[in-house]
């Protein structure tokens, strides 16, 4: 699955721990970040688990790309230097600095101190190996050392005349020699997961907890991962136990953005969503002229059920990126608690899907979550388990296990699409950052998602959204705890008017939906029946095709001018 950039590992043997007088030293931990996000919450959770009271230095960033931290590196270091002076930290204090939010802590304070003293007995500062971005710039770093040595590192970074204030300069030979830097290339204290994915396996305990094991270091303690899905089960908020008047309000946003077969059946699944319509505002975007009549008829039926309806159809010049942004704006303006974005190729066969997702999102504090849906009898789904170096699909080790339901839970993944529930918190901007003592306060600082669909116009809309979420440190989750529905195979479907009813030709690609529309509902009863009616000897009367099939077949032939010279009535 989508991995961490930096992992602080519990790597202390019992012998070294016994010899280490960690009580002589004090560990002061600072995290330098640019805005609040899910990854920071994960870091805070890991620190709380090991009772590490760390400081968060938060400088909100104007740039949309959360990983472009170089512009603010100088400001952050100046603020941290000033804060260290205010706190009057002694020179014998060991500073652990984490710049970047993709990290977790897996040791207590005593073990971190002992491992530092053991790994850096002849150096002044220990820091992570070079981790560069696509622009060859170091965006994230973790380093540990005594206060005077860390301050020397900060002074060096800020003294680079004519150069961008960046950690990249630390990796030059001059800085290594002058500052006494040592890079933790063997992963004694800092472990980069991305560069060691082949050395790491994920295993599961019977109680639901997950464990990360580093294969090249057998015998060392594993990292335990808090199972949010299991916790959500124990702390589930059951909406049915409360009055519907208190249920969260939702924007239900429907998107028909490409030729998709069986939209009529899709709209029927939307109408069967079992959530109070009095709590729903409805947005629908359809840029397909072929489906305009079906959508118009659907809206006539449901328009009075929802609180508010906004319809952008094929007559508008609104593109898909702008339409999805418009839906987010609509949700913000209607002050809804959630927005559920649903594409036309997702058929939700479980009417309680929206309710289940909202309950899970509230219980697990998930900001962005998707129900897992797949193609019938195929491993294609609406999520990716991993990414390649170019940001495209890469099959993760556990992808098939999750798709097949052999591993069930709520999974942090790098890509989701087609059906996405978003908490309103992700639509709201926060306040400017400041230094915050973790255990005494909480940061409410979340960037808006409205720019996510235009974040990268060189890729598809769904990829742009996910790339933005990853850059901002917003976790995306996929839930396979229930069977929610399935995907329609829309590849190669053409609705350009050459065929009046192109769904009639979908018997092989979407057999389930084809049978649902065109096979008589009583056909299977007759198939299993012992007695078949015979109006006369050797003439059997049994249901086969539906009325929709006969009607559309006649219309299709007349459209092609090969049925009764188009005179059939």
Secondary structure, DSSP 8 states (H G I E B T S, - for coil): ----SEEE-----HHHHHH--GGGS-EEEEEEESS--HHHHHHHHHHHHTT---EEEE---SSS-TT--HHHHHHHHHHHHHHHHHHT--TT-EEEEEESS-EEE-S-HHHHHHHHHHHTTT-SEEE----B-TTS-B--EEEEEEHHHHHHHHHHHHT-TTS-S-GGGGGSHHHHHHHTEEE-TT-SSEE-SGGGGGGEEEEE-TTS-EEEEEGGGTTS--EEE--HHHHHHHT---GGGS-GGGS--EEEEEEE-S--S-HHHHHHHHHT--S-GGGEEEEEEE--GGGHHHHHHHHHHHTTTSSEEEEE-TTS---HHHHHHHHHHHHHHTT-SEEEEEETTEEE--TTHHHHHHHHHHHHT-SEEEE--EETTSS-BSEESEE-TTSSEE--TTHHHHHTTSS-SEEEESEE-SEEEEEGGGGS------EEEGGG--------STTGGGS-TTS-HHHHHHHHHHHHT--EEEE-SS--EEE---TT---SSSSTTGGGG-TTTSHHHHHHHHB-TTHHHHHT-S----SBTTB-----B-HHHHHHHHHHHHHTT-SGGGT--
